[in-house]
Amino acid sequence: MSAGDVITLPGLHVETFNTSLSDRLLDPCSGPRSGEVTLHWLGQAGFVIEFDRFRMLIDPYLSDSLAEKYQGTKFPHTRMMAAPILPDELDRLDLVLCTHRHTDHMDPGTLQPLARRFPQARFAVPAAVVDEAVKRSGVGIDRLIAVNAGDRAEVLDRCFVSPIASAHETLDRDSNGNYPWLGYVIDAGGVRLYHSGDCIPYPGLEEAVAAHAPHVALLPVNGRDAQRSGNGVPGNFTLDEAVALARNGDARTMIAHHYGLFDFNTVSSDAIDRRIALEKANGFEMFRAQQGHGWRFR
């Protein structure tokens, strides 16, 4: 795709642009029209989601916190791609959603600047990790929306979040029955996005997702192996597993993400593109998250 191209599907438009993401978000013409949701990738598992007059971020990692923490170790967490936008380049923000406590999903170096810049913004987090979320975001508990699998929370006007338990790589619960790893079905005016967070397949997941019939599934595809798991890096769906979940979970389309940030924990873009071509030939549309691309859903 080149700049200006638009792919049209039932209810979906994919746009490319040459401007920076900060310029794109400042442009009122690029925002969602009535009844639309727009989406932009932040790298790793992060996205900007806009609906009506609201702007949400999910799992934003816009700092170098992990590179600073792991410098000189086996997995130094050096960025392969720069953050497409910095917290102080955003002009507005209403909500941040974090699927779990790992730093590339709940990053103090991102959340704290956002919390200071946007004092009215709130943070939706798993109820199992509320204490950690307070530390990492730097906000009081009054600014947190604590959720658990099976809930349905109205997080903004006409925008609901329904969490689904995730297994990263195990399906865990705390003593209160709360799941520390979550995925979120975000229902923004009837447009449903499913973001799994970090997850691997487990019995019942496909049925739980299918019950919401998401218009789009945002799924990680970096996989897992013994070396990573044995060194404290729990994994995610393989590309095959992500596609199977999207298809069997009754998603209309899928966007593959969670690749291209850390060299020890990724999959090649060529492999994703080959799978996209195969699925298209078999009647299922999927996309690879890319900087400089935006999606419109209606």
N, C-alpha and C positions, 0 to 999 in steps of 0.2 A: 504494500500500500504506500502511496505517496501522499504528501500533504494535500488536503482538500478532498481526498477520496472519501466516499461514504458507502458503507455496506448496509443494505436495507434488508431486514428480516421482519417477520411479523412481530411488531412491538419493539424492535431493536434497531438502533442506528449506531454504527461505529465510525468515529471521526478521527482524523489525524490533524495535527497542528504544528506549526513551526515556532510559535512563541513559547516562552518559558511557562511553567505551570503557574507561577505567581501572577504573570500577566494574564494568563487564561482565566484564572479565578477572579481577577479584578474586572474582567470584561463582562458587563451585564448581558451582552448578547450571547455569551457562551453558557449561561446558567440554564437551569431547567425551565422549560415552558410549562404551562398549566397541565397537570396530570403526568408530568415526566419526572424521572429520577436520572441524574447524571452521575457518572463515576469516573474517577481518575486514579491511577496507580501511584503509590508512594514508594514502591520497592518493597521487597520481602513480602509480608502479609498485609501491608498497609494500603488503605484506599481513602480517598475523599469521596463522600457521598452527599449529594445535594438534592433536596426535595422541597418544593414550594419555596419558602423564604429561609429554610434551615440549611445549615451545613454541619455535617458530622465527619469525624475521622474514625477509622477503625484500625487498631493495632499500628499506630504510627511509630516508626523508628527513624528519626531525623537527626540523630546525633552520631558521635563516635564513642559512645559509652562502652561498648563491648571491645572495641580496639584498645581503649585505654585500660580496661580491666584485664584483658588477656594478652597484652603485649609481651613478646618473648616466650610464649607458650607454644605447645604443639599446634594449636588452632588459634592464631592471633586475631581472627575476626577483622581483618583489614577489608575495607569496603572495595568491591569491584565496580560499584557505581555510586556516584555522588547522590546525596539526597536531592530530590527535584525541587524541594522548597524547604525553607527553614521556618521555625515557629514564628519569628518576628516578621516574616513576609506575608503571613495571613492577615487579612483585614477583618475577618469575623469568624466566629466559631460558636456553636451552640452545644455540641455534645461530642465526647470522645468515648468510644467503646473499646474495651480491652478484653480479649478472650481468655487470657491467663497471665500468670505472673512473670514469665520469662522476659528478659530485658528487650528482646527484639519485638515484643508485643506490649509490654508495660514498661516503658523506658523513662527513668527519672530525667534524663537529659532532654527529653522531648516534652513529657507531661508537665514538669514543673514550670518551664517557660510558658507553655500554653495556659496553665492555670493562672499565672501572674498576669499575662497579657489579656486574658478573657475571664474576668472574675465572676461572670454569670454562667460560664460554661459548666456543665456537669459531666460526670464520669460514670459510665455503666461498667460494672465489674462483677466477677463471680463472687457470690456471697462467701464462698469458702476462703477468699483471700482479701477480705476487706481491710484487715490490719496492714497487710503488705501494700495494698493500694493506697492507703493513707500516707504511708512513708514515701512511696514512689511518686505520687502525684503532688504531695505537699499540701493537700487540701483537707479541710475538716470533713467529718463523716456526713455532714449535712449536704455536701456537694456530690456525694456518691449515690448511685442507684445500684443497690445490691440485688443480684438476680441469681436464679438457679434453674436448672433444667425443669421444664414443666410450667414455668411461670409465663405470663404474658403481661408485659409492662408497657404502659404508654409513656414513652421517653420524651416525646415532643408531640405537639398537636397533630393528631391523625397519623402518628408514627409509632408503631408498636414493635417491641422486641420479644421474640419467643426463643429462649435458649434451648439448645439440644446438647446433651452430654457429649464430650469428646474423649477419646482415648489417646493419651500422649506419653508413651506408647501403651500405658495401662489405663483402664477405666477405674479411676479412683473416686472415693468419697471420704469426706471427713466425718467426725463423730456425730455431727448434726445431719448427716445425709446430703451435704452439699458437694457438688462436683467442682474440683479446682480447675478443670479444663473444660471450656465451653465452646460451642459454636452458636451463632446467632442467626435466626431468621428475622430479617428486618422488613417489616411491612409498612411501606411508605405510600399511603394513599392507594393501596391495592397492588402496588408493584412490590414483589417479594424477592429479596436477595438472601441467599444462604451463604454465610461465611463460616466455614467449619472450624476456624482457629487451627491449631496444630492437632492432627488426628490421624489415626490409622483405622482400618475397618474393624468393626465388632458386630456381633449379632444384634439385630434390631435397628441398626443405624439407618439402613436404607429405608425401612418402613417409617421411621421417625421423620426423615426428610421428606419422603413422599406424601406424608400427611399434610404437609404445607405446600406441595406442588410449587416450588420456587421457580420464578421466571429465569433466574440465573444462579448458578452455583459457583462461588469463588473458592477454589480448592487448591491446596498446596500440592506440589508434584515432585518435591526434592527427594522423596523416598527415605530409606533407612538401611543401615547395615550394622554388622557387629562392631566394626571399628568405631563408628560414630557413637553408637549406643554405649559401648564399653568405655568411652571417654567423656561421658556426661552430656552427649548431644542426642537426645531422643528424637526419633524421626517422624516421618509423615507418610501419607499415601505415596505409593509409586504412581507413575503416570497411568498405568493400567487400572490401578485401584480407584484413582480419582475419576477417570472416565466411567468406570462401572458404577460408581456411586451417583454421578450426575445422571446417567441414563436410568438406572433403577430407582433413583430418588425422584423421578418425574420432573427433572429440571428441563427447562426449555433450551437452555444453552449453558455453557461452562466457560469460565475464564481461569486459565492455569496461572498460578503465581507461586511465590516462595522459592524463587530461584534467582541466580545471578547476583547475589549480594556477597556471599562468603564462598571462597573457592573450595572449601572442604565440605560444603553442604548445599550442593546445587545439582542441576541437571542441565544439559546443553539446550540452548534455544533451538538448535537444529532438530533434536529429538522431539521436542514439543511440536515444532512445525510439521514434521513428518506425520505425527499422530493427528494433528489437525486436518491434514490433507486426507488421511485415511478415514477419519470420522465423517468428513464432508462427503466423501464418496459413498459412505454408508448412511447418509441422510441425517447426520447429527452435526450441528454447528458448534464449534468451540473456538476459543481465541486464546492467545498468549498475552498476558499482561505486558505492556510495553510503555516506556516513557514516551510522551508525545502523542499518546492515543487517549481518546475519551469515548465513553459509551453513553448512549441515551436509551432509556427504557420508558415505554409508556403502555 
